[in-house]
Amino acid sequence: MAQTIYGLCTLTSLACAWMLLTRYRRNGVRLLFWSGLCFIGMSVNNVLLVLDKLVFPQVDLLPLRLASALVALLLLLYGLIYEDK
């Protein structure tokens, strides 16, 4: 059951990133770009979660997962603070 949930979370993050970046290409709204990058980072985080819990359970990938989540949220935070429109 965990494999299914982790996989669905990864696919959902990728779908959100794809939709946000596709809409950014059409409209050019910069906040969509930063949100899309954030969701790409969250997708990386979910892939690392799958690797950590299912593929390599003996290896602790928590620092990498936390770093990817931090980078993803910092990208969104940068977009929220420094974009003027």
N, C-alpha and C positions, 0 to 999 in steps of 0.2 A: 504494500500500500504506500509506503514511503517513496518508492521509486516513482509511482504515478504522480504523487503530489509534487515532488521535486521537479519532475519533468513538465508538469502542467504550469508550475510557477515560472520555469525557464521559458517555456513557449509563450506565456502571457507577457512576460517582460520583453521578449523579442518582438511580439506583435505590437505592443504599445510603442516601442522604439521605432518600428517600421512605419506605423501610422503617423506618429509625430513628425518624423523626418520627411515623410512623403508630403504631408500638409505644409511643412516648412518650405519645401521646394516649390510648391504652388503659390503660397502667400508671401513668403519672405519674412514672416514674423519671427524675430530673433528668439523670443522666449520658447517657441516651439523647437528651435534648434537646441537650446540648452536643455530642455526637457527630454528631447530625444537622446542626447548624449548621456543624460542621467540614467535613462532606462537602459542604454547599452551597458553602462557600468553596473546596473543592477542585474542585467543578464549575465555578465561576467561573474558577479557575486553568486548567482544561482548555479552557474556551471561549476564554480569552485565548491559550492555546497554539495552538489552531486558527487564530485570527485572526492571530497572529504569524507562524506558519509557512506558512499556506496562502493566506489572504486578503490580508494586507498584508506580504509578505516584505521589502519595502524599509523598513518601519518597525520599530524595535526596541521591542517591548513587554515586554522582560525585566523592567524595574523594576516594571511593573504586575503581572506574573505573580508576581514574588517578594513583592510587598506583599500580594497576595491569599492566597498560601500562608502568609505570616506571620500574617495576621489569622485564617485558618482554624485554624492550630495554636495560636495564643494563646487562641482561644475554647475549644478542647479542653483546653488546659492550665489555664485558669481553672476549667472544670468539674471537672477532676480534683483541683485543689487546694482550692477553696472550697466545694464541695458536701459536706455532712456525711453524707449517706446514699449 
